[in-house]
């Protein structure tokens, strides 16, 4: 994994973990985590292109 992807996903997961306990049970947290992961994976190529990575 390249450093840009590693840092990007670390930031996304860190921010998600700040809000996870307040989201309810396991199913809502799992669903939100999946959605955030999909969005993050979709945005990463665009962000890498913007920063010249």
N, C-alpha and C positions, 0 to 999 in steps of 0.2 A: 504494500500500500504506500502510495506516495505521501509525503509530509503534508501537502495541502489537504488531501482527503482525510488524513488522520486528525488534523487540527479541526477541520470543519465538523466532522462527526462527533468529536469530543465536545465541541461547543454546543452542538445541537442536543446531544444526550445530557450534558450538564444542565442546560436550561430546562429541558423536559423534566429532569429529576427534581428541580426546584418546585414544580407544580404538581408532580405525580401524587403525593399523599393527599392532596385536597380534591382529587378527581373522583374519589369513590372507590369502588371495589376493583377486583382484578380485571374484569371484562372491559370496563371503560378505559382503564389505563392501558390495557393491551391494544385496544382499538385505536386509541389516540397515538400510542407509540408506533403502530403500523402506518398510520396516516402521516405522521411526522417523518418517519423513515422514507416513505415514498416521495414525499415532497422534497425532502433534503436530497435524495438521490437524483431527483429530476432537476433540481437547481444547481447542483455541483458543477456540471459541465459549463453552464453559463457563467457562474462565478469564477471558475478557473480561467475562462476566456477573458473575462473583464480584468483580471489581475495579471494576465499574461503567463499563466502557468501551463 
